[in-house]
Amino acid sequence: MPSIPVELPIFILHLLTALLIARLRGLFSAAMLTGIFSLLSCCLFTLMDAVDVAFTEAAVGAGISTVLILGTLALTDREERQRPARALPFVVVIVTGAALIYGTFDMPPFGAADAPIHMHPVVQTFVHGAEHDFHIPNIVTVILASYRGYDTLGETAVIFTAGVGVLLLLVEGKRAGDPPSEPDHGSDGSDVPRDEAA
């Protein structure tokens, strides 16, 4: 009996989450589910030993993007406005998905040792270097931290800069010397707009 790969349940959860997002009318719930979708993608990338992509997905997809969506929802409606269904977007999605699936027919099976990417001479250099030079069991980590150290540092700097930028956009800057504003009160104690009070 063939064993079920652990990636399959996560992929099924991906599909269910995507369908649920498409059916929801509450934008806040949809925003939360997109964060869950990104976390599921992060788990899938980690299982595939793509730790750099998993790190980026967790920081940008589940973190920064969710914060930006919630910040946008604070300025807009929380419910989706009903619009008439259009056939063209569905046709585009179906055709694009069919083309992508058709493109995978020529790919080697997932995890195949004789895949063309594994036949390149530099791969053997990375494999032996990970074992003998760095003594790190995860080859992907060795490539990211050592062979591609400067490239990874650039990616991390971009993610860090994007996170700082989002925080600066969301935080209200208040001057230390400004007293807190108080509404004007009428003679009966009720709030009166400033222009009427004048």
Secondary structure as UniProt FT lines:
FT   HELIX           7..23
FT   HELIX           27..47
FT   TURN            48..49
FT   HELIX           51..56
FT   HELIX           57..64
FT   HELIX           65..73
FT   TURN            74..75
FT   HELIX           87..103
FT   TURN            104..106
FT   TURN            110..111
FT   TURN            113..114
FT   HELIX           116..118
FT   HELIX           121..128
FT   HELIX           129..134
FT   HELIX           139..142
FT   HELIX           143..147
FT   HELIX           149..170
FT   TURN            176..177
FT   TURN            187..188
FT   HELIX           194..197
//
